[in-house]
Amino acid sequence: MNYCEENKIEKIICCGDLASDETLEFMADNFGGEIFYTFGNMDNDQLREFHNLEEYKNIKLFRDFGEVEIAGKKIAFVHFPDKAKKLAETGKYNFVFYGHTHKPWTETIETRDRQYIFNCTMLNPGNVAGEIYLPTFAVWDLKDDNFSLVKVHDLK
């Protein structure tokens, strides 16, 4: 978590598959900012029944998908890409984050109604475990709304 401290990361959004409550507890113990978490298909029942929320005030759990507002931007996050696309198509969000495929990916979803065109950035930050693809995570620069992909193996 030194990377987070050194780079002044204030929030973590995790799109599932931590697999165990121990991993979530480790994150909460070692990261002082807010952690937003939605469940994935590889999360065990013990994590889904996480009982230590009162102990870890920096964790906010979302069962199906999460919604937060950061820096005036509306964000949804979910595990599965098909649900992410449906959320992006609502025109309600600036960004929708998802996981499941483990493949780092970004695309813009354009939605139109009678008067407006809405653009939503969908982003999969990859996975830090190195499952299928090299371990990565994404960092959002709030000043310019750019995302950078960080390769875990490149960190010192």
Backbone as numpy.savetxt, mean C-alpha at the origin, in Angstrom:
# Nx Ny Nz CAx CAy CAz Cx Cy Cz
14.19 -0.71 8.97 13.37 0.48 8.97 14.23 1.75 8.97
15.56 1.59 8.95 16.43 2.76 8.88 16.14 3.58 7.63
15.82 2.92 6.52 15.50 3.63 5.29 14.36 4.61 5.53
13.35 4.17 6.22 12.20 5.02 6.50 12.59 6.22 7.33
13.39 6.00 8.34 13.83 7.09 9.20 14.72 8.06 8.43
15.68 7.55 7.70 16.61 8.39 6.94 15.91 9.20 5.86
14.83 8.67 5.29 14.12 9.33 4.20 12.82 9.99 4.64
12.65 10.10 5.95 11.50 10.78 6.54 10.16 10.24 6.03
10.08 8.92 5.94 8.83 8.25 5.55 7.90 8.32 6.75
6.70 8.85 6.55 5.76 9.07 7.64 4.64 8.05 7.69
4.36 7.40 6.55 3.25 6.45 6.48 3.65 5.27 5.61
3.14 4.11 5.97 3.31 2.91 5.16 1.92 2.40 4.80
1.72 2.15 3.51 0.50 1.51 3.04 0.91 0.14 2.54
0.32 -0.88 3.13 0.67 -2.27 2.78 -0.58 -2.95 2.22
-0.40 -3.57 1.06 -1.53 -4.15 0.33 -1.67 -5.66 0.51
-1.31 -6.14 1.68 -1.58 -7.53 2.02 -0.39 -8.46 1.90
-0.63 -9.68 2.35 0.33 -10.77 2.33 1.53 -10.58 3.26
1.31 -10.02 4.43 2.36 -10.05 5.45 2.48 -11.45 6.01
1.41 -12.21 5.92 1.32 -13.62 6.29 1.12 -13.86 7.79
1.73 -13.08 8.66 1.59 -13.36 10.09 1.50 -12.08 10.91
0.92 -12.22 12.08 0.82 -11.08 12.97 2.19 -10.63 13.48
3.14 -11.55 13.55 4.49 -11.20 14.00 5.13 -10.16 13.08
4.89 -10.28 11.79 5.45 -9.31 10.83 4.83 -7.94 11.05
3.53 -7.89 11.24 2.85 -6.63 11.49 3.32 -6.01 12.81
3.49 -6.84 13.83 4.01 -6.34 15.11 5.43 -5.80 14.96
6.26 -6.48 14.19 7.62 -6.01 13.95 7.59 -4.64 13.29
6.74 -4.48 12.29 6.63 -3.18 11.61 6.21 -2.10 12.60
5.20 -2.39 13.39 4.69 -1.41 14.36 5.74 -1.04 15.40
6.52 -2.03 15.84 7.57 -1.79 16.84 8.73 -0.98 16.29
8.96 -1.06 14.97 10.16 -0.46 14.38 9.88 0.72 13.46
8.63 1.12 13.36 8.27 2.26 12.52 7.35 3.17 13.32
7.73 4.42 13.47 6.97 5.34 14.30 5.77 5.98 13.64
5.69 5.90 12.33 4.58 6.53 11.61 3.36 5.64 11.54
2.38 6.08 10.77 1.14 5.33 10.60 1.35 4.17 9.62
0.70 3.05 9.92 0.71 1.88 9.05 -0.74 1.58 8.69
-1.02 1.56 7.39 -2.34 1.22 6.88 -2.21 -0.14 6.21
-3.07 -1.09 6.61 -2.93 -2.45 6.13 -4.27 -3.03 5.71
-4.27 -3.64 4.52 -5.43 -4.41 4.09 -4.98 -5.84 3.83
-5.84 -6.78 4.03 -5.47 -8.18 4.00 -5.32 -8.73 2.59
-4.43 -9.71 2.46 -4.21 -10.43 1.22 -4.56 -11.89 1.39
-4.48 -12.64 0.32 -4.87 -14.04 0.35 -3.89 -14.92 1.12
-2.69 -14.45 1.39 -1.70 -15.26 2.11 -1.64 -14.92 3.60
-2.51 -14.07 4.07 -2.53 -13.71 5.49 -3.24 -14.80 6.29
-2.57 -15.25 7.35 -3.16 -16.34 8.14 -4.28 -15.83 9.04
-5.03 -16.76 9.60 -6.17 -16.41 10.45 -5.73 -15.62 11.67
-4.56 -15.92 12.19 -4.07 -15.21 13.37 -3.88 -13.72 13.06
-3.36 -13.40 11.87 -3.21 -12.00 11.48 -4.59 -11.36 11.27
-5.50 -12.08 10.65 -6.84 -11.55 10.41 -7.60 -11.26 11.71
-7.23 -11.97 12.76 -7.85 -11.76 14.07 -6.94 -10.95 15.00
-6.11 -10.12 14.43 -5.12 -9.35 15.19 -5.78 -8.64 16.37
-5.31 -8.93 17.56 -5.94 -8.42 18.77 -5.15 -7.32 19.47
-4.03 -6.94 18.93 -3.16 -5.98 19.61 -3.31 -4.55 19.11
-4.41 -4.23 18.45 -4.57 -2.89 17.90 -4.48 -1.80 18.95
-5.02 -2.06 20.13 -4.95 -1.06 21.19 -3.51 -0.83 21.64
-2.67 -1.84 21.52 -1.25 -1.72 21.87 -0.48 -0.95 20.80
-0.87 -1.13 19.55 -0.19 -0.48 18.42 -1.11 0.57 17.81
-1.08 1.75 18.37 -1.98 2.81 17.91 -1.62 3.32 16.52
-0.45 2.93 15.99 -0.06 3.40 14.66 -0.54 2.47 13.54
-1.26 1.38 13.88 -1.79 0.46 12.87 -3.28 0.71 12.65
-3.64 0.79 11.37 -5.06 0.86 11.00 -5.31 -0.28 10.01
-6.16 -1.23 10.43 -6.46 -2.40 9.60 -7.74 -2.18 8.80
-7.72 -2.67 7.57 -8.89 -2.61 6.70 -9.13 -4.01 6.17
-10.30 -4.54 6.38 -10.59 -5.93 6.04 -10.61 -6.19 4.53
-11.34 -5.39 3.75 -11.49 -5.63 2.32 -10.61 -4.68 1.50
-10.76 -3.39 1.76 -9.91 -2.39 1.13 -9.88 -1.17 2.03
-8.86 -0.36 1.86 -8.72 0.83 2.69 -8.88 2.09 1.89
-9.28 3.14 2.58 -9.37 4.48 2.01 -8.71 5.45 2.99
-7.84 6.30 2.47 -7.23 7.34 3.28 -7.06 8.58 2.39
-6.88 9.70 3.06 -6.53 10.92 2.34 -5.17 11.37 2.86
-4.25 11.57 1.93 -2.90 12.01 2.27 -2.56 13.19 1.37
-2.14 14.29 1.99 -1.75 15.49 1.24 -2.83 15.92 0.26
-4.08 15.81 0.68 -5.20 16.23 -0.16 -5.54 15.28 -1.29
-4.91 14.12 -1.33 -5.16 13.12 -2.38 -5.95 11.97 -1.79
-6.94 11.52 -2.54 -7.75 10.39 -2.11 -7.12 9.09 -2.62
-6.92 8.18 -1.68 -6.21 6.94 -1.97 -7.05 5.75 -1.52
-7.08 4.74 -2.36 -7.64 3.45 -1.98 -6.53 2.43 -2.10
-6.60 1.38 -1.30 -5.63 0.30 -1.41 -6.32 -1.02 -1.11
-5.89 -2.03 -1.85 -6.54 -3.32 -1.83 -5.50 -4.36 -2.25
-5.78 -5.62 -2.03 -4.81 -6.64 -2.42 -4.92 -7.02 -3.89
-6.12 -7.25 -4.37 -6.30 -7.84 -5.69 -6.40 -6.80 -6.80
-5.73 -7.04 -7.96 -5.74 -6.07 -9.05 -7.11 -5.83 -9.67
-7.96 -6.85 -9.74 -9.29 -6.64 -10.32 -10.12 -5.69 -9.46
-10.02 -5.82 -8.14 -10.72 -4.89 -7.24 -10.11 -3.50 -7.35
-8.79 -3.44 -7.51 -8.12 -2.14 -7.65 -8.63 -1.41 -8.89
-8.76 -2.13 -9.98 -9.24 -1.50 -11.21 -10.67 -0.98 -11.04
-11.51 -1.75 -10.39 -12.89 -1.30 -10.15 -12.91 -0.03 -9.29
-12.04 0.01 -8.27 -11.95 1.22 -7.44 -11.45 2.41 -8.27
-10.45 2.17 -9.10 -9.89 3.25 -9.93 -10.94 3.78 -10.90
-11.78 2.90 -11.42 -12.79 3.30 -12.41 -13.94 4.10 -11.81
-14.04 4.17 -10.48 -15.11 4.95 -9.87 -14.92 6.45 -10.05
-13.70 6.89 -10.32 -13.42 8.31 -10.43 -13.32 9.00 -9.08
-13.34 8.22 -8.02 -13.34 8.76 -6.66 -11.93 8.99 -6.11
-10.92 8.31 -6.70 -9.58 8.30 -6.12 -8.54 8.89 -7.06
-7.53 9.50 -6.48 -6.36 9.94 -7.25 -5.41 8.77 -7.48
-5.30 7.90 -6.47 -4.39 6.76 -6.53 -5.06 5.53 -5.96
-4.79 4.38 -6.57 -5.21 3.09 -6.03 -3.98 2.19 -6.04
-3.65 1.65 -4.87 -2.51 0.76 -4.72 -3.02 -0.67 -4.54
-2.25 -1.61 -5.06 -2.65 -3.02 -4.93 -1.41 -3.91 -4.90
-1.63 -5.19 -4.63 -0.54 -6.16 -4.55 -0.86 -7.39 -5.36
-0.82 -8.53 -4.75 -1.16 -9.86 -5.23 -0.23 -10.41 -6.31
0.00 -9.70 -7.40 0.83 -10.23 -8.49 2.32 -10.16 -8.17
2.70 -9.34 -7.21 4.09 -9.11 -6.80 4.89 -8.37 -7.86
4.28 -8.04 -8.97 4.98 -7.37 -10.07 4.82 -5.86 -9.96
5.94 -5.13 -9.86 5.84 -3.67 -9.84 5.17 -3.19 -11.14
4.18 -2.33 -10.97 3.39 -1.92 -12.14 2.72 -0.59 -11.85
2.65 0.25 -12.87 1.91 1.51 -12.78 1.13 1.69 -14.07
-0.11 2.13 -13.93 -0.89 2.49 -15.11 -1.91 3.55 -14.72
-2.36 4.28 -15.72 -3.36 5.31 -15.51 -4.70 4.81 -16.04
-5.71 4.93 -15.20 -7.07 4.54 -15.57 -7.86 5.83 -15.80
-8.42 5.96 -16.99 -9.21 7.14 -17.32 -10.69 6.79 -17.28
-11.44 7.60 -16.56 -12.88 7.40 -16.44 -13.56 8.70 -16.86
-14.63 8.57 -17.60 -15.36 9.75 -18.08 -16.80 9.71 -17.58
-17.28 10.88 -17.25 -18.73 11.02 -17.09 -19.16 12.11 -18.06
-20.33 12.65 -17.90 -20.84 13.62 -18.88 -19.98 14.88 -18.99
-19.41 15.32 -17.87 -18.70 16.60 -17.87 -17.20 16.48 -17.64
-16.77 15.42 -17.03 -15.38 15.36 -16.57 -14.66 14.10 -17.03
-13.35 14.23 -17.07 -12.47 13.09 -17.27 -11.66 12.94 -15.98
-11.69 11.76 -15.40 -10.96 11.48 -14.17 -9.79 10.55 -14.50
-8.63 10.89 -14.00 -7.46 10.03 -14.13 -7.06 9.52 -12.76
-6.86 8.24 -12.68 -6.44 7.60 -11.43 -5.17 6.79 -11.72
-4.17 6.97 -10.92 -2.95 6.16 -11.04 -3.11 4.90 -10.21
-2.98 3.76 -10.89 -2.96 2.46 -10.20 -1.52 2.03 -10.08
-1.13 1.57 -8.89 0.27 1.23 -8.67 0.39 -0.04 -7.84
1.23 -0.95 -8.30 1.63 -2.12 -7.53 3.11 -1.91 -7.21
3.46 -1.81 -5.92 4.85 -1.54 -5.56 5.75 -2.77 -5.58
5.23 -3.91 -5.97 6.00 -5.15 -5.92 5.88 -5.76 -4.54
6.93 -6.44 -4.09 6.89 -7.07 -2.77 8.28 -7.08 -2.17
8.36 -6.94 -0.87 9.67 -6.89 -0.21 10.23 -8.28 0.08
9.45 -9.32 -0.11 9.91 -10.67 0.18 10.69 -11.29 -0.97
10.60 -10.70 -2.15 11.29 -11.27 -3.30 10.59 -12.48 -3.88
9.28 -12.57 -3.71 8.50 -13.66 -4.27 8.23 -13.38 -5.75
8.67 -14.24 -6.62 8.51 -14.20 -8.07 9.41 -13.11 -8.69
9.34 -11.89 -8.18 10.14 -10.77 -8.69 11.11 -10.32 -7.61
12.12 -9.54 -8.00 13.06 -9.00 -7.03 12.31 -8.17 -5.99
12.81 -8.11 -4.76 12.12 -7.36 -3.71 12.18 -5.85 -3.95
11.01 -5.24 -3.94 10.88 -3.79 -4.17 9.78 -3.21 -3.30
9.80 -1.90 -3.18 8.70 -1.13 -2.62 8.70 0.23 -3.28
7.61 0.95 -3.17 7.50 2.26 -3.81 7.50 3.35 -2.76
8.06 4.50 -3.13 8.06 5.68 -2.28 7.39 6.80 -3.06
6.46 7.46 -2.40 5.69 8.54 -3.01 6.27 9.87 -2.54
6.71 10.69 -3.49 7.18 12.04 -3.19 5.97 12.97 -3.27
5.53 13.46 -2.14 4.31 14.26 -2.08 4.46 15.60 -2.79
5.69 16.10 -2.92 5.88 17.41 -3.55 5.48 17.41 -5.02
5.77 16.31 -5.71 5.49 16.29 -7.15 4.63 15.09 -7.59
4.08 14.35 -6.62 3.24 13.18 -6.89 3.95 12.13 -7.74
5.26 12.03 -7.62 6.00 10.99 -8.32 6.27 9.82 -7.40
6.29 8.65 -7.99 6.61 7.44 -7.26 7.95 6.91 -7.76
8.76 6.46 -6.83 10.00 5.81 -7.23 9.98 4.38 -6.70
10.51 3.49 -7.48 10.59 2.09 -7.11 11.96 1.87 -6.46
11.96 1.36 -5.25 13.19 1.10 -4.52 13.46 -0.40 -4.55
14.62 -0.77 -5.03 15.03 -2.18 -5.03 15.73 -2.47 -3.72
15.20 -3.40 -2.97 15.71 -3.71 -1.64 17.19 -4.08 -1.69
17.61 -4.82 -2.71 19.01 -5.25 -2.80 19.96 -4.08 -3.02
19.45 -2.94 -3.49 20.30 -1.77 -3.72 20.51 -0.95 -2.45
19.76 -1.24 -1.40 19.91 -0.50 -0.15 21.16 -0.94 0.56
21.79 0.00 1.24 23.02 -0.32 1.99 22.72 -0.63 3.41
